[in-house]
C-alpha cells in the first residue's frame, strides 16, 4: 500500500512551532576610534590639535611601510609611517602624513602606539583598572573624552 507524500507534510497551520532560534545579533564592526591626545600636536601656525580619529589597520597598512626606504634604513621609523596611514583626522588636519607624526610630542606618540595596539589586537580602547584606595575594578576608555562622560 502506497502512502501519499502529501499526507506526511504538515500544512502551515498544523506545523509545529520552530525550535530553531535566530542567531544572536552581532555588534556592528567598529572601524574608527576617536581619541584625545594627552598634549596635542602643535602645528606651524601655533594651533594645538588634540582630538582625532584612528581607523583599524589593514594588512596593506602593515605591509606597505616595510618597503619604505626610511623604514629599511631605520626600522623604528615604521611606527611613524604606520600611524600616518591609520590616523584619518587630527583636529582640523585631514592629511596626516609622516611629517605630522614626526613632530608630535613623545608622550602623544606613545599614547597613539598603545591605542593602535589596543584597537588592532583587542578591538577597543578600554582598559580594566583598579582603584588604589577602595580596590574597586572598573573600565576606562583610554581614547580620551572629557571627565564625567561615559
C-alpha positions as CSV (number, residue, x, y, z in Angstrom):
1,X,0.0,0.0,0.0
2,X,1.4,3.4,-1.0
3,X,1.2,6.4,1.2
4,X,0.7,9.8,-0.2
5,X,3.6,12.1,0.3
6,X,1.2,15.0,0.8
7,X,-0.2,13.3,3.9
8,X,3.3,13.3,5.5
9,X,3.8,17.1,5.0
10,X,2.0,19.2,7.6
11,X,0.1,22.2,6.4
12,X,1.3,25.6,7.7
13,X,-1.5,25.7,10.2
14,X,-0.5,22.3,11.6
15,X,3.3,22.8,11.6
16,X,4.9,22.6,15.0
17,X,6.4,25.8,16.3
18,X,10.0,26.4,15.3
19,X,12.6,25.3,17.8
20,X,15.4,26.9,15.9
21,X,16.4,30.2,17.5
22,X,17.6,33.1,15.4
23,X,21.3,33.7,15.6
24,X,22.3,36.3,18.1
25,X,22.7,39.8,16.7
26,X,26.3,40.7,16.1
27,X,27.6,44.0,17.1
28,X,28.4,46.3,14.2
29,X,32.1,46.2,13.3
30,X,33.7,49.3,14.6
31,X,36.4,50.6,12.3
32,X,37.0,54.1,13.6
33,X,38.1,55.2,17.0
34,X,38.1,58.8,18.2
35,X,40.9,59.9,20.6
36,X,42.1,62.8,22.6
37,X,45.9,63.3,22.7
38,X,47.4,63.9,26.2
39,X,49.4,67.0,25.0
40,X,48.3,67.7,21.4
41,X,50.0,68.3,18.1
42,X,51.3,71.9,17.7
43,X,51.2,72.9,14.0
44,X,53.4,75.5,12.3
45,X,50.7,78.2,12.9
46,X,50.7,77.6,16.6
47,X,47.3,75.7,16.7
48,X,47.1,72.8,19.1
49,X,45.2,69.8,17.7
50,X,44.1,67.2,20.4
51,X,41.2,65.3,19.1
52,X,41.4,62.8,16.2
53,X,40.3,59.6,14.7
54,X,42.2,56.4,14.1
55,X,40.9,53.6,11.9
56,X,41.5,49.9,12.0
57,X,44.7,48.9,10.2
58,X,44.6,46.6,7.2
59,X,47.2,44.1,6.2
60,X,48.3,46.5,3.5
61,X,48.8,49.2,6.1
62,X,51.2,46.9,7.9
63,X,53.0,45.6,4.7
64,X,53.5,48.8,2.6
65,X,55.7,50.6,5.2
66,X,58.1,47.7,5.1
67,X,59.0,48.7,1.5
68,X,59.6,52.3,2.6
69,X,63.3,53.3,2.4
70,X,63.0,55.3,5.6
71,X,61.8,52.2,7.4
72,X,64.5,50.0,5.8
73,X,67.2,52.4,7.0
74,X,65.7,52.9,10.4
75,X,63.3,50.2,11.5
76,X,61.8,52.2,14.4
77,X,60.5,54.7,11.8
78,X,57.9,52.0,11.0
79,X,55.8,53.4,13.8
80,X,55.7,56.9,12.2
81,X,54.7,55.6,8.8
82,X,52.1,53.2,10.2
83,X,50.4,55.8,12.4
84,X,50.3,58.3,9.5
85,X,48.4,55.7,7.5
86,X,45.7,54.9,10.1
87,X,45.1,58.4,11.6
88,X,42.4,59.8,9.4
89,X,42.0,63.2,11.2
90,X,43.9,65.2,13.8
91,X,42.0,68.3,14.8
92,X,41.3,70.1,11.5
93,X,44.1,68.2,9.7
94,X,42.8,65.6,7.4
95,X,46.1,64.9,5.6
96,X,48.1,63.2,8.4
97,X,51.4,62.3,6.9
98,X,54.7,61.1,8.4
99,X,55.9,64.7,8.9
100,X,52.9,65.4,11.2
101,X,53.6,62.3,13.2
102,X,57.4,63.1,13.4
103,X,56.5,66.4,15.0
104,X,54.3,65.0,17.7
105,X,55.4,65.1,21.3
106,X,56.8,61.8,22.6
107,X,54.0,61.3,25.1
108,X,51.4,61.6,22.3
109,X,53.3,59.2,20.1
110,X,53.4,56.7,23.0
111,X,49.7,57.2,23.5
112,X,49.0,56.5,19.8
113,X,51.2,53.5,19.7
114,X,49.3,52.0,22.7
115,X,46.0,52.9,21.1
116,X,47.0,51.3,17.8
117,X,47.9,48.1,19.6
118,X,44.7,48.0,21.6
119,X,42.4,48.8,18.7
120,X,44.0,46.3,16.3
121,X,44.6,43.5,18.7
122,X,41.7,43.8,21.1
123,X,39.2,45.8,19.0
124,X,38.5,48.5,21.6
125,X,40.2,51.2,23.6
126,X,39.0,50.2,27.1
127,X,41.3,49.1,29.8
128,X,40.5,47.4,33.2
129,X,41.8,49.4,36.2
130,X,41.6,49.1,39.9
131,X,41.1,52.0,42.3
132,X,44.2,52.1,44.6
133,X,42.1,53.1,47.6
134,X,38.9,51.1,47.5
135,X,40.1,48.3,45.2
136,X,37.0,48.7,43.0
137,X,37.5,47.4,39.5
138,X,36.2,49.3,36.5
139,X,36.9,50.1,32.9
140,X,38.2,53.3,31.4
141,X,38.3,54.4,27.8
142,X,41.9,55.2,27.0
143,X,41.0,57.1,23.9
144,X,40.1,60.1,26.0
145,X,37.0,62.2,26.3
146,X,36.0,64.7,28.9
147,X,35.9,63.9,32.5
148,X,32.5,62.7,33.6
149,X,31.5,61.5,30.2
150,X,30.8,57.8,29.7
